[in-house]
Amino acid sequence: MPRRTRPNKERRALAAAARDVRRDQLRNLLDRLDRTTLTPDEIAALRAHVEPLLAEVDQLRATVGGQQSVMRRHHEQLDAAHRAIEEAEQRAEQAEAALERDRAERTRLALAAIHKADTTPEPQP
């Protein structure tokens, strides 16, 4: 996925200033529209301000949709990883229990063999 570089402070400041100017002009045009009708030049100016905003909103929505999709995939991968970890932990616990049972059985057999050796009479010549 391509990485975008962050705009520097100067570019951000210029973009913010341009947005502020557009907002002020839009508010002025909307105020005039409340009081009277707009001239053809004012209508063109309003459209010139609104069209780029609509395009920017569409682009931002597409970006957000893509980010949400990426987040959803990462969430699914994380869930799968958690399930795999839980399964591995269960297998480890089962293996430890089986090992403990095996050790206990070997110990029991060894003690039984020792006991049998101690209680078996020695053959007489």
N, C-alpha and C positions, 0 to 999 in steps of 0.2 A: 504494500500500500504506500503510495507516495506521501512523503512528509511535506508539510507546508511550513515555511519559516514564518515566524511571528513578525508582523510589521513593527518597525522601530517606533519609538515614542513620538517622533516627529510626524510620521505618517498617520499614527493614531490620532494625534492632536489635530492634524489637518482634516482628517475624515470627520472627527467630532465637530469641528467648527463648521464644516460644510453641512452636516446634518442639522446643526442648530440654525443655520441660515435658511435651509429648506423648511424647517419646522416653522420658523417665524414667518416666512413668506406664505406658507400654507395657512397658518392661523389668520394672517391678514386677509388672504383671499376668502377664507371661510367666513370671517367676520363681515367682509363686504357682501358676500352672498346672502348673509342673514338680513342685511339692510336693503339690498337692492340686487339687481341682476348684474352679472359680470359682462364686461366688454369682450369681444372676440379675442383680444390680446391676453386678457386675464384668464379666459377659459383655456387658451393655449398654454399659458404659464402654469395653470393648475394641473393640466394634463401632463405637462413636462415634469412636474414634481411628483405626481402620483404614479405614473407608469414605472419609473425606476424603483419606487418603493414596493410596488406590487411584484416586480421581477425579483427584488431582493428577498421579499417574504417567501416567494415560491422557492428560491434557491435555499433559503434557510430551512424551510420545511423539508426539502429533499435531504439536506445535510442531517437534520435531526432524525429523519426516518432511517437514514443509513447508520447513524450512531446507535439508534435504538436496536437495529438489527444486529449490529456487532455486539452490543451489550447482551442481547438475548442469547446469541451464540456462546459468548463467554460464560454466561450464567449456566447454560446447559452443559458446557464443558466442565465447569466447576462442580456442578451437581454430580456429573459422571465421575469425576475424580474423587469426590467425597464418598460416593458409593463404592468405588474400587478400594479406597483406603479402609472403609468399614469391613468390606469383604476380606481384605488381606488381614485385618486385625482378628476377625473371626477365625480365619484359617490358622493364624498363629496360635490363638488360644486353643483351638482344637488339637493342633500339633503338640502343644505343650502338655495338654491333658493326656494325649495318647502316649507321649514320652514318659510322663509320670506314671501312667498305668503300667507301661512296659518295665520301667525301673522297679516298680513295686513287685511285679510278677517275678522279675529276675532275682530280686532280693529274697522273696518268698521261696523260690526254688533253691537258691543257694543255702538259705537257712535250713530248708528241709533236707538237703543233701548232707549238711553238717550234722544235723540232728540224727539222721539215719546212720551216718558214720559213727557217731558217738554211742548209739544204742545197739548197733550190730555187734554181736559177740565175735571175738576173734576166733578164728578156727584153731582147734587144738591139734597138736601133732600126735 
